[in-house]
Amino acid sequence: MRGRMNLKHNVRAVAQEFQIYGDFLSAGPCCSGHINDTYCAVFDQGGTRVRYIFQRINHNIFKNPRALMENIQRVTTHLGAKVLDEPDASRRVLTLIPACDGKACYRDEQGNYWRVYVYIERARTFDVVESPRQAFEAAKAFGSFQKLLADWPAPRLHDTIPDFHNTPKRFAQLEKAIEADIVNKAQIAKAEITFALNHKAITGALLDAKLPERVTHNDTKFNNVMLDDTTGEGICVIDLDTVMPGLALYDFGDMVRTTTSPAKEDERDLSRVTLQFPLFEALVRGYFASVSGFLMRAEKRLLAFSGKLITFEIGLRFLADFLAGDTYFKVHRKHHNLDRCRTQFKLVESIEQQEERMTKLVETL
């Protein structure tokens, strides 16, 4: 057997702890997530090369990996049963590979928790949307994800990160970070702090609306949907760490945040950050294609607003992490989290300029 051993973790050793047939050939880092360490590993299975996704769960962020994996195991089982008769059913839901002891994850000697998924072939993710068709397909996939979980049975899922989309609490965390200013960065972010403080009034809007609790993804970035290489269809929703009870609008709002602007999340040229209305329209149409008969009127009424609020909330989180010394999100350059914050706040401004038009579109559809 051979493998790349210049990795951050010894994936080959971890692979021996999972129920995977064949010889380990190689492994390398993949994906662009901020939280977990992700690797693609290749195995020789009777002359055929088969790929798997290995992930080290960041237990500094997800404090209870066992509960998180219980959520994922239950959700993927539920979804798998729902799509069983659809074409390419095995590619429409993530498939967990159990550890040798039958559990959903493995804990190594260093205390790291690992999980393994079957690699979904002939599909890929995109960090930046390339067309309204892609936006439509992503929204349709996330909407279908919500609808398939609408009949969720008891018991309730675990809250993997309590208050994950509680915007008032996120704002309070920012206020504490501003006051503490433990790494003396508040002066650098003076404009962003002022912008945040000026928008405090909107933070409680979704929670105050008394919307129904749903099973939601809670991290519906555009690159968390795999698009089929041939058809372009949104084939599979991935990154299920934050699947838990929430509001449907958390998911739609994050779609607006990550799909409607052509700029990357950490774009430094803020002139490129703008909500492109055709992409927003594609999101609404794709989402409605899946959730017809599922969403309540009150949820539909706040669809356009949810994009502004969730974008603002993520900006708060990036700003608070910058002021706290970059302890949550992975950073790859100086002031990386501040750059991320600036793109979010610039997108909020763009949404505000078009919010009336966005609301009218939702009402029309």
Stockholm file with secondary structure:
# STOCKHOLM 1.0

chainA/1-365         MRGRMNLKHNVRAVAQEFQIYGDFLSAGPCCSGHINDTYCAVFDQGGTRVRYIFQRINHNIFKNPRALMENIQRVTTHLGAKVLDEPDASRRVLTLIPACDGKACYRDEQGNYWRVYVYIERARTFDVVESPRQAFEAAKAFGSFQKLLADWPAPRLHDTIPDFHNTPKRFAQLEKAIEADIVNKAQIAKAEITFALNHKAITGALLDAKLPERVTHNDTKFNNVMLDDTTGEGICVIDLDTVMPGLALYDFGDMVRTTTSPAKEDERDLSRVTLQFPLFEALVRGYFASVSGFLMRAEKRLLAFSGKLITFEIGLRFLADFLAGDTYFKVHRKHHNLDRCRTQFKLVESIEQQEERMTKLVETL
#=GR chainA/1-365 SS CCCCCCSSSCHHHHHTTBCCCSEEEEEEECCCCSSSEEEEEEEEETTEEEEEEEEEECTTTSSCHHHHHHHHHHHHHHHHHHTTTSTTGGGSSCCEECBTTSCSCEECTTSCEEEEEECCTTEECCSSCCSHHHHHHHHHHHHHHHHHTTTCCSSCCCCSSTTTTCHHHHHHHHHHHHHHCTTSCTTTTHHHHHHHHHTGGGTTHHHHTTCCCEEECSCCCGGGEEEETTTCCEEEECCCTTCEEECHHHHHHHHHHHHSCSSCTTCSCGGGCCCCHHHHHHHHHHHHHHHTTTSCHHHHHTHHHHHHHHHHHHHHHHHHHHHHTSCSSCCCSTTHHHHHHHHHHHHHHHHHHHHHHHHHHHHHC
#=GC SS_cons         CCCCCCSSSCHHHHHTTBCCCSEEEEEEECCCCSSSEEEEEEEEETTEEEEEEEEEECTTTSSCHHHHHHHHHHHHHHHHHHTTTSTTGGGSSCCEECBTTSCSCEECTTSCEEEEEECCTTEECCSSCCSHHHHHHHHHHHHHHHHHTTTCCSSCCCCSSTTTTCHHHHHHHHHHHHHHCTTSCTTTTHHHHHHHHHTGGGTTHHHHTTCCCEEECSCCCGGGEEEETTTCCEEEECCCTTCEEECHHHHHHHHHHHHSCSSCTTCSCGGGCCCCHHHHHHHHHHHHHHHTTTSCHHHHHTHHHHHHHHHHHHHHHHHHHHHHTSCSSCCCSTTHHHHHHHHHHHHHHHHHHHHHHHHHHHHHC
//
